[in-house]
Amino acid sequence: LLKSPDLGTPDDKLRLFIIYYLNSSDLPDSELKMYMDTLEEIGCNVGCIKHLSKLKKVASMANVGSASIQPAAGGSYSSMSNMFKYMKQSSKFMMEGVKNLVVGHRKLPVTRIVDCLADLKQSTETDGYTTLDPKIYKKAEGMAALSVKSTFTDVYVFVVGGGNYVEYQNLMAYQEQHPGKNIVYGSSEIMDSENFLAQLNELGEMS
């Protein structure tokens, strides 16, 4: 399936495999190498997979106390079957959007922060934020104190660094759920799928 020229571009197949790989916890190293060799044969840069593999190994160290499940001999058919299911359902995933596969209805950190700041909710995520408004500036015991009493309807979110469409879509979904809120999202740069793969490949070469 990965070698078929009728199933998308090499980058499409690489992105699909990355989604499968990040959602797999029992893929043997030998089988990972097989997939990487196949992807290289069709012209993919697999540096991104090498980088993600190292990240997964680091993350697994946090689960030292949990029991590790070793695949049985000859049991690679299970992961092969899973990969086949991902390939078969790829068109469905693309139609529903990757945001439904990864995010669902959960609020991302940026959306939770906007929710707390705009509606004056108390949260540990916003403890370090400062309100800068000369109209509500007061002096209290020699320190600058701020008294905000009204919620905000117009929100401008700017991320210093790389932004992404998932955060934007999550904020737009929040806006739809809160009539009257007007949210504008921006960042130093917006990462599309090709640039994201390129950055992952650069990280793979440096690691």
Accessible surface in RSA format (square Angstrom, percent):
REM  Atomic radii and reference values for relative SASA: ProtOr
REM  Chains: A
REM  Algorithm: Lee & Richards
REM  Probe-radius: 1.40
REM  Slices: 20
REM RES _ NUM      All-atoms   Total-Side   Main-Chain    Non-polar    All polar
REM                ABS   REL    ABS   REL    ABS   REL    ABS   REL    ABS   REL
RES LEU A   1   101.93  56.8  62.06  44.4  39.87 100.2  63.01  44.2  38.92 104.7
RES LEU A   2    13.56   7.6  11.67   8.4   1.89   4.7  11.67   8.2   1.89   5.1
RES LYS A   3   129.42  63.1 112.56  69.1  16.86  40.2  64.01  57.6  65.41  69.7
RES SER A   4    33.36  28.2  26.44  35.3   6.92  16.0  21.24  45.2  12.12  17.0
RES PRO A   5   120.69  88.0  90.16  82.2  30.52 111.0  98.59  81.4  22.10 137.4
RES ASP A   6   126.53  88.6  95.84  95.4  30.69  72.6  33.06  77.8  93.48  93.2
RES LEU A   7    79.99  44.5  65.45  46.8  14.54  36.5  71.69  50.3   8.30  22.3
RES GLY A   8    42.65  52.6   0.00   N/A  42.65  52.6  26.76  73.4  15.89  35.6
RES THR A   9    75.35  53.6  71.44  72.4   3.91   9.3  71.66  96.3   3.69   5.6
RES PRO A  10    56.85  41.4  56.82  51.8   0.03   0.1  56.85  46.9   0.00   0.0
RES ASP A  11    58.06  40.7  57.40  57.1   0.66   1.6   8.33  19.6  49.73  49.6
RES ASP A  12    52.39  36.7  50.14  49.9   2.25   5.3  15.56  36.6  36.83  36.7
RES LYS A  13    10.04   4.9   8.87   5.4   1.17   2.8   2.89   2.6   7.16   7.6
RES LEU A  14     1.98   1.1   1.98   1.4   0.00   0.0   1.98   1.4   0.00   0.0
RES ARG A  15    58.69  24.6  57.30  29.2   1.38   3.3  31.05  42.4  27.64  16.8
RES LEU A  16     8.43   4.7   8.39   6.0   0.04   0.1   8.42   5.9   0.01   0.0
RES PHE A  17     0.00   0.0   0.00   0.0   0.00   0.0   0.00   0.0   0.00   0.0
RES ILE A  18    12.68   7.2  12.57   9.4   0.11   0.3  12.68   9.1   0.00   0.0
RES ILE A  19    26.30  15.0  24.80  18.5   1.49   3.6  26.30  18.9   0.00   0.0
RES TYR A  20     1.50   0.7   1.50   0.9   0.00   0.0   0.92   0.7   0.58   0.7
RES TYR A  21    13.25   6.2  13.25   7.5   0.00   0.0   5.11   3.8   8.14  10.0
RES LEU A  22    93.04  51.8  66.74  47.7  26.31  66.1  66.74  46.9  26.31  70.8
RES ASN A  23    94.90  65.4  58.67  56.7  36.23  87.2  12.38  29.8  82.52  79.8
RES SER A  24    15.21  12.9   7.33   9.8   7.88  18.2   8.11  17.3   7.11  10.0
RES SER A  25   117.51  99.3  77.72 103.7  39.79  91.7  51.63 109.9  65.88  92.3
RES ASP A  26    67.53  47.3  56.32  56.1  11.21  26.5  24.79  58.3  42.74  42.6
RES LEU A  27    23.43  13.0   1.79   1.3  21.64  54.4   2.22   1.6  21.21  57.1
RES PRO A  28    31.45  22.9  21.92  20.0   9.54  34.7  31.45  26.0   0.00   0.0
RES ASP A  29   103.46  72.5  93.99  93.6   9.47  22.4  36.69  86.3  66.77  66.6
RES SER A  30    89.19  75.4  70.80  94.5  18.39  42.4  56.38 120.1  32.81  46.0
RES GLU A  31     8.88   5.1   5.29   4.0   3.59   8.6   8.88  17.2   0.00   0.0
RES LEU A  32    14.98   8.3  14.98  10.7   0.00   0.0  14.98  10.5   0.00   0.0
RES LYS A  33   128.39  62.6 127.09  78.0   1.30   3.1  97.16  87.5  31.23  33.3
RES MET A  34    82.53  42.7  76.96  50.9   5.57  13.3  43.55  37.0  38.98  51.6
RES TYR A  35    11.06   5.2  11.06   6.3   0.00   0.0  10.58   7.9   0.48   0.6
RES MET A  36    25.72  13.3  25.72  17.0   0.00   0.0  16.76  14.2   8.97  11.9
RES ASP A  37    53.45  37.4  51.62  51.4   1.83   4.3  21.55  50.7  31.90  31.8
RES THR A  38    23.53  16.7  23.40  23.7   0.13   0.3   6.78   9.1  16.76  25.3
RES LEU A  39     0.00   0.0   0.00   0.0   0.00   0.0   0.00   0.0   0.00   0.0
RES GLU A  40    91.71  52.7  75.18  56.9  16.53  39.4  20.42  39.5  71.29  58.2
RES GLU A  41   122.37  70.3  82.12  62.1  40.25  95.8  46.07  89.1  76.31  62.3
RES ILE A  42    38.42  21.9  18.98  14.1  19.44  46.8  27.37  19.7  11.05  30.0
RES GLY A  43    63.85  78.7   0.00   N/A  63.85  78.7  33.27  91.3  30.58  68.5
RES CYS A  44     9.71   7.3   0.00   0.0   9.71  22.8   1.69   4.3   8.02   8.6
RES ASN A  45    73.99  51.0  62.08  60.0  11.91  28.7  28.87  69.5  45.12  43.6
RES VAL A  46     4.98   3.3   3.79   3.4   1.19   2.9   3.79   3.3   1.19   3.2
RES GLY A  47     7.75   9.6   0.00   N/A   7.75   9.6   6.81  18.7   0.94   2.1
RES CYS A  48     0.00   0.0   0.00   0.0   0.00   0.0   0.00   0.0   0.00   0.0
RES ILE A  49     0.31   0.2   0.31   0.2   0.00   0.0   0.31   0.2   0.00   0.0
RES LYS A  50   103.97  50.7  99.95  61.3   4.02   9.6  51.59  46.4  52.39  55.8
RES HIS A  51    25.66  14.0  25.66  17.8   0.00   0.0  19.02  19.6   6.63   7.7
RES LEU A  52    15.40   8.6  15.26  10.9   0.13   0.3  15.26  10.7   0.13   0.4
RES SER A  53    14.46  12.2  14.23  19.0   0.24   0.5   5.87  12.5   8.59  12.0
RES LYS A  54    97.53  47.6  96.01  58.9   1.52   3.6  71.30  64.2  26.23  27.9
RES LEU A  55    91.22  50.8  87.36  62.5   3.86   9.7  87.60  61.5   3.62   9.7
RES LYS A  56    57.49  28.0  50.06  30.7   7.44  17.7  48.79  43.9   8.71   9.3
RES LYS A  57   122.82  59.9 118.98  73.0   3.84   9.1  72.03  64.8  50.79  54.1
RES VAL A  58    97.39  64.1  92.83  84.0   4.57  11.0  92.91  80.7   4.48  12.1
RES ALA A  59    62.74  57.7  49.86  76.9  12.89  29.3  59.30  83.5   3.44   9.1
RES SER A  60    64.21  54.3  54.01  72.1  10.19  23.5  41.85  89.1  22.35  31.3
RES MET A  61   133.47  69.1 121.42  80.4  12.05  28.7 103.30  87.8  30.16  40.0
RES ALA A  62    91.72  84.3  50.51  77.9  41.21  93.7  63.04  88.8  28.68  76.0
RES ASN A  63    91.81  63.3  81.06  78.3  10.75  25.9  15.23  36.6  76.58  74.0
RES VAL A  64   123.62  81.3  97.69  88.4  25.93  62.5 105.52  91.7  18.10  49.1
RES GLY A  65    84.12 103.7   0.00   N/A  84.12 103.7  43.75 120.1  40.37  90.4
RES SER A  66    69.09  58.4  48.68  65.0  20.41  47.0  47.87 101.9  21.22  29.7
RES ALA A  67    99.10  91.1  64.30  99.2  34.80  79.2  75.02 105.6  24.08  63.8
RES SER A  68    91.25  77.1  61.15  81.6  30.10  69.3  43.25  92.1  48.01  67.3
RES ILE A  69   156.48  89.0 133.41  99.4  23.07  55.6 136.71  98.4  19.77  53.6
RES GLN A  70   140.38  78.5 119.02  87.0  21.36  50.9  54.21 115.4  86.17  65.4
RES PRO A  71    67.75  49.4  40.10  36.6  27.65 100.5  50.63  41.8  17.12 106.4
RES ALA A  72    79.07  72.7  59.54  91.9  19.53  44.4  68.67  96.7  10.40  27.5
RES ALA A  73   111.52 102.5  69.93 107.9  41.59  94.6  81.76 115.1  29.76  78.8
RES GLY A  74    71.72  88.5   0.00   N/A  71.72  88.5  39.98 109.7  31.74  71.1
RES GLY A  75    17.58  21.7   0.00   N/A  17.58  21.7   9.50  26.1   8.07  18.1
RES SER A  76    52.16  44.1  48.47  64.7   3.69   8.5  20.34  43.3  31.82  44.6
RES TYR A  77   162.19  75.7 155.91  88.7   6.28  16.3 111.96  84.1  50.23  61.9
RES SER A  78    46.83  39.6  43.46  58.0   3.37   7.8  23.13  49.2  23.70  33.2
RES SER A  79     3.95   3.3   3.09   4.1   0.86   2.0   2.87   6.1   1.07   1.5
RES MET A  80    90.10  46.7  85.35  56.5   4.75  11.3  84.72  72.0   5.38   7.1
RES SER A  81    50.01  42.3  42.83  57.2   7.17  16.5  28.08  59.8  21.93  30.7
RES ASN A  82    54.45  37.5  53.70  51.9   0.75   1.8   6.70  16.1  47.74  46.1
RES MET A  83     8.98   4.7   8.98   5.9   0.00   0.0   8.98   7.6   0.00   0.0
RES PHE A  84   102.72  51.4 100.33  62.1   2.39   6.2 102.35  62.1   0.37   1.1
RES LYS A  85   112.84  55.0 111.39  68.3   1.45   3.5  62.25  56.0  50.59  53.9
RES TYR A  86    46.31  21.6  45.61  26.0   0.70   1.8  25.59  19.2  20.72  25.5
RES MET A  87    19.57  10.1   8.80   5.8  10.77  25.6   8.93   7.6  10.64  14.1
RES LYS A  88   138.14  67.4 110.75  68.0  27.39  65.2  59.26  53.3  78.88  84.0
RES GLN A  89    82.40  46.1  79.88  58.4   2.52   6.0  18.93  40.3  63.46  48.1
RES SER A  90    26.94  22.8  26.94  36.0   0.00   0.0   5.80  12.4  21.14  29.6
RES SER A  91    76.84  64.9  69.86  93.2   6.98  16.1  51.31 109.3  25.53  35.8
RES LYS A  92   120.46  58.8 115.03  70.6   5.42  12.9  62.91  56.6  57.55  61.3
RES PHE A  93    32.97  16.5  32.42  20.1   0.55   1.4  32.95  20.0   0.02   0.1
RES MET A  94    99.04  51.3  78.03  51.6  21.00  50.0  62.54  53.2  36.49  48.4
RES MET A  95   165.96  85.9 135.25  89.5  30.71  73.1 103.03  87.6  62.94  83.4
RES GLU A  96    85.53  49.1  70.55  53.4  14.97  35.6  33.16  64.1  52.37  42.8
RES GLY A  97    22.67  28.0   0.00   N/A  22.67  28.0  21.55  59.1   1.13   2.5
RES VAL A  98    61.26  40.3  56.64  51.3   4.61  11.1  56.73  49.3   4.52  12.3
RES LYS A  99    82.97  40.5  79.83  49.0   3.14   7.5  38.82  34.9  44.15  47.0
RES ASN A 100    76.76  52.9  58.24  56.3  18.52  44.6  17.89  43.1  58.87  56.9
RES LEU A 101    63.27  35.2  32.64  23.3  30.63  77.0  38.76  27.2  24.51  66.0
RES VAL A 102    84.32  55.5  70.28  63.6  14.04  33.8  74.63  64.8   9.69  26.3
RES VAL A 103     7.57   5.0   5.27   4.8   2.30   5.5   6.15   5.3   1.42   3.9
RES GLY A 104    37.41  46.1   0.00   N/A  37.41  46.1  21.82  59.9  15.59  34.9
RES HIS A 105   184.95 101.1 152.22 105.8  32.73  83.7 112.95 116.4  72.00  83.8
RES ARG A 106   146.58  61.5 140.08  71.4   6.49  15.5  76.86 105.0  69.72  42.3
RES LYS A 107    77.00  37.6  67.15  41.2   9.85  23.4  44.86  40.4  32.14  34.2
RES LEU A 108    31.36  17.5  30.96  22.1   0.40   1.0  31.36  22.0   0.00   0.0
RES PRO A 109    73.37  53.5  73.37  66.9   0.00   0.0  73.37  60.6   0.00   0.0
RES VAL A 110    21.85  14.4  18.47  16.7   3.39   8.2  20.42  17.7   1.43   3.9
RES THR A 111     0.79   0.6   0.79   0.8   0.00   0.0   0.79   1.1   0.00   0.0
RES ARG A 112    88.11  37.0  86.89  44.3   1.22   2.9  38.93  53.2  49.18  29.8
RES ILE A 113    35.27  20.1  35.25  26.3   0.02   0.0  35.27  25.4   0.00   0.0
RES VAL A 114     8.88   5.8   7.27   6.6   1.61   3.9   8.80   7.6   0.08   0.2
RES ASP A 115     9.23   6.5   9.23   9.2   0.00   0.0   0.04   0.1   9.18   9.2
RES CYS A 116    14.88  11.3  13.74  15.3   1.14   2.7   0.06   0.1  14.82  16.0
RES LEU A 117    72.20  40.2  66.88  47.8   5.32  13.4  69.20  48.6   3.00   8.1
RES ALA A 118     3.72   3.4   1.41   2.2   2.30   5.2   3.57   5.0   0.14   0.4
RES ASP A 119    36.23  25.4  23.67  23.6  12.56  29.7   9.88  23.2  26.36  26.3
RES LEU A 120    67.07  37.4  41.37  29.6  25.71  64.6  48.53  34.1  18.54  49.9
RES LYS A 121    98.21  47.9  85.75  52.6  12.45  29.6  62.12  55.9  36.08  38.4
RES GLN A 122   174.48  97.6 145.29 106.2  29.19  69.5  64.89 138.1 109.58  83.1
RES SER A 123    29.14  24.6  16.13  21.5  13.01  30.0  16.10  34.3  13.04  18.3
RES THR A 124   121.84  86.7 102.71 104.1  19.13  45.6  76.31 102.5  45.53  68.8
RES GLU A 125    66.83  38.4  46.98  35.5  19.85  47.3  36.27  70.2  30.55  24.9
RES THR A 126    16.82  12.0   8.45   8.6   8.36  19.9   0.73   1.0  16.09  24.3
RES ASP A 127   107.55  75.3  74.77  74.4  32.78  77.5  37.78  88.9  69.77  69.6
RES GLY A 128    76.35  94.1   0.00   N/A  76.35  94.1  42.36 116.3  33.98  76.1
RES TYR A 129   115.39  53.9  89.33  50.8  26.07  67.8  67.26  50.5  48.14  59.3
RES THR A 130   101.74  72.4  70.81  71.8  30.94  73.7  44.60  59.9  57.15  86.4
RES THR A 131    50.46  35.9  43.17  43.8   7.29  17.4  17.02  22.9  33.44  50.5
RES LEU A 132   161.02  89.7 127.04  90.9  33.98  85.4 130.10  91.4  30.92  83.2
RES ASP A 133    40.94  28.7  34.99  34.8   5.95  14.1   7.97  18.7  32.97  32.9
RES PRO A 134   124.15  90.5  99.75  90.9  24.39  88.7 105.78  87.3  18.37 114.2
RES LYS A 135   181.52  88.6 143.57  88.1  37.95  90.3  94.35  84.9  87.17  92.8
RES ILE A 136    44.17  25.1  39.31  29.3   4.85  11.7  44.17  31.8   0.00   0.0
RES TYR A 137   107.29  50.1  86.65  49.3  20.64  53.7  72.87  54.8  34.43  42.4
RES LYS A 138   115.52  56.4 109.74  67.3   5.78  13.8  76.51  68.9  39.01  41.6
RES LYS A 139   145.24  70.9 113.61  69.7  31.62  75.3  77.21  69.5  68.03  72.5
RES ALA A 140    47.29  43.5  38.86  60.0   8.43  19.2  44.45  62.6   2.84   7.5
RES GLU A 141   180.10 103.4 134.69 101.9  45.41 108.1  65.93 127.5 114.17  93.2
RES GLY A 142    68.64  84.7   0.00   N/A  68.64  84.7  37.35 102.5  31.30  70.1
RES MET A 143   138.24  71.6 136.79  90.5   1.45   3.4 107.23  91.2  31.01  41.1
RES ALA A 144    66.57  61.2  36.44  56.2  30.13  68.5  36.44  51.3  30.13  79.8
RES ALA A 145    40.12  36.9  34.47  53.2   5.65  12.9  40.12  56.5   0.00   0.0
RES LEU A 146    63.75  35.5  29.47  21.1  34.29  86.2  30.34  21.3  33.41  89.9
RES SER A 147    38.12  32.2  27.81  37.1  10.30  23.7  20.78  44.3  17.33  24.3
RES VAL A 148    42.86  28.2  18.23  16.5  24.63  59.3  19.05  16.6  23.80  64.6
RES LYS A 149   180.39  88.0 144.89  88.9  35.50  84.5  95.02  85.5  85.37  90.9
RES SER A 150    77.79  65.7  71.92  96.0   5.87  13.5  47.11 100.3  30.68  43.0
RES THR A 151    75.64  53.8  58.23  59.0  17.41  41.5  31.32  42.1  44.32  67.0
RES PHE A 152    85.50  42.8  82.82  51.3   2.69   7.0  85.50  51.8   0.00   0.0
RES THR A 153    74.00  52.6  70.66  71.6   3.33   7.9  48.00  64.5  26.00  39.3
RES ASP A 154    86.91  60.9  69.51  69.2  17.40  41.1  19.56  46.0  67.35  67.2
RES VAL A 155    20.51  13.5  17.31  15.7   3.20   7.7  19.89  17.3   0.62   1.7
RES TYR A 156   171.06  79.9 141.59  80.6  29.47  76.7  96.90  72.8  74.15  91.4
RES VAL A 157    18.50  12.2  12.63  11.4   5.86  14.1  15.45  13.4   3.04   8.3
RES PHE A 158   131.18  65.6 104.37  64.6  26.80  69.7 104.37  63.3  26.80  76.7
RES VAL A 159    38.24  25.2  34.56  31.3   3.68   8.9  38.24  33.2   0.00   0.0
RES VAL A 160   135.73  89.3 108.81  98.5  26.92  64.9 108.81  94.5  26.92  73.0
RES GLY A 161    30.13  37.2   0.00   N/A  30.13  37.2  29.94  82.2   0.19   0.4
RES GLY A 162    43.36  53.5   0.00   N/A  43.36  53.5  11.32  31.1  32.03  71.7
RES GLY A 163     0.90   1.1   0.00   N/A   0.90   1.1   0.00   0.0   0.90   2.0
RES ASN A 164    50.70  35.0  50.45  48.8   0.25   0.6  20.82  50.1  29.88  28.9
RES TYR A 165   118.54  55.3 116.71  66.4   1.83   4.8  81.62  61.3  36.91  45.5
RES VAL A 166    47.12  31.0  46.40  42.0   0.71   1.7  46.40  40.3   0.71   1.9
RES GLU A 167    37.98  21.8  37.98  28.7   0.00   0.0   4.02   7.8  33.96  27.7
RES TYR A 168    93.60  43.7  93.60  53.3   0.00   0.0  55.37  41.6  38.23  47.1
RES GLN A 169    67.07  37.5  63.30  46.3   3.77   9.0  13.37  28.5  53.70  40.7
RES ASN A 170    16.70  11.5  11.72  11.3   4.98  12.0   3.75   9.0  12.95  12.5
RES LEU A 171     0.00   0.0   0.00   0.0   0.00   0.0   0.00   0.0   0.00   0.0
RES MET A 172    38.35  19.9  38.32  25.4   0.03   0.1  23.15  19.7  15.20  20.1
RES ALA A 173    37.01  34.0  33.61  51.9   3.40   7.7  36.18  51.0   0.83   2.2
RES TYR A 174     4.30   2.0   2.00   1.1   2.30   6.0   3.65   2.7   0.64   0.8
RES GLN A 175    48.93  27.4  46.03  33.6   2.89   6.9   7.53  16.0  41.40  31.4
RES GLU A 176   141.08  81.0 113.00  85.5  28.08  66.8  44.79  86.6  96.29  78.6
RES GLN A 177   116.39  65.1  87.58  64.0  28.81  68.6  41.52  88.4  74.86  56.8
RES HIS A 178    52.59  28.7  49.21  34.2   3.38   8.7  34.51  35.6  18.08  21.0
RES PRO A 179   125.28  91.3  92.61  84.4  32.68 118.8 101.33  83.7  23.96 148.9
RES GLY A 180    55.00  67.8   0.00   N/A  55.00  67.8  38.48 105.6  16.51  37.0
RES LYS A 181    25.29  12.3  20.01  12.3   5.27  12.6   1.79   1.6  23.50  25.0
RES ASN A 182    87.03  60.0  84.57  81.7   2.46   5.9  22.90  55.1  64.13  62.0
RES ILE A 183    12.68   7.2   0.00   0.0  12.68  30.6   0.00   0.0  12.68  34.4
RES VAL A 184    83.64  55.0  79.64  72.1   4.00   9.6  83.22  72.3   0.42   1.1
RES TYR A 185    26.82  12.5   2.78   1.6  24.03  62.5   2.78   2.1  24.03  29.6
RES GLY A 186    21.37  26.4   0.00   N/A  21.37  26.4  20.26  55.6   1.12   2.5
RES SER A 187    18.12  15.3   0.00   0.0  18.12  41.7   0.00   0.0  18.12  25.4
RES SER A 188    71.76  60.6  35.50  47.4  36.26  83.5  31.41  66.9  40.35  56.5
RES GLU A 189    89.57  51.4  82.33  62.3   7.24  17.2  31.66  61.2  57.91  47.3
RES ILE A 190    70.63  40.2  51.00  38.0  19.63  47.3  51.00  36.7  19.63  53.3
RES MET A 191    24.66  12.8  18.45  12.2   6.21  14.8  17.25  14.7   7.41   9.8
RES ASP A 192    58.84  41.2  56.50  56.2   2.34   5.5  24.06  56.6  34.78  34.7
RES SER A 193    54.88  46.4  41.35  55.2  13.53  31.2  30.12  64.1  24.76  34.7
RES GLU A 194   115.95  66.6 109.77  83.0   6.17  14.7  26.96  52.1  88.99  72.7
RES ASN A 195    70.73  48.8  69.89  67.5   0.84   2.0   8.11  19.5  62.62  60.5
RES PHE A 196   105.56  52.8 105.56  65.4   0.00   0.0 105.56  64.0   0.00   0.0
RES LEU A 197     8.07   4.5   8.07   5.8   0.00   0.0   8.07   5.7   0.00   0.0
RES ALA A 198    47.53  43.7  41.16  63.5   6.37  14.5  45.96  64.7   1.57   4.2
RES GLN A 199    81.27  45.4  80.38  58.7   0.89   2.1  21.94  46.7  59.33  45.0
RES LEU A 200    13.98   7.8  13.98  10.0   0.00   0.0  13.98   9.8   0.00   0.0
RES ASN A 201    18.30  12.6  18.30  17.7   0.00   0.0   5.38  12.9  12.92  12.5
RES GLU A 202   101.07  58.0 100.22  75.8   0.85   2.0  28.85  55.8  72.21  59.0
RES LEU A 203    71.27  39.7  70.05  50.1   1.22   3.1  70.07  49.2   1.20   3.2
RES GLY A 204    10.04  12.4   0.00   N/A  10.04  12.4   0.39   1.1   9.65  21.6
RES GLU A 205   130.31  74.8  95.15  72.0  35.15  83.7  44.88  86.8  85.42  69.7
RES MET A 206   143.05  74.1 104.90  69.4  38.16  90.8  71.01  60.4  72.05  95.5
RES SER A 207    67.59  57.1  20.09  26.8  47.50 109.4  45.29  96.4  22.30  31.2
END  Absolute sums over single chains surface
CHAIN  1 A    13903.5      11016.1       2887.3       8178.9       5724.6
END  Absolute sums over all chains
TOTAL         13903.5      11016.1       2887.3       8178.9       5724.6
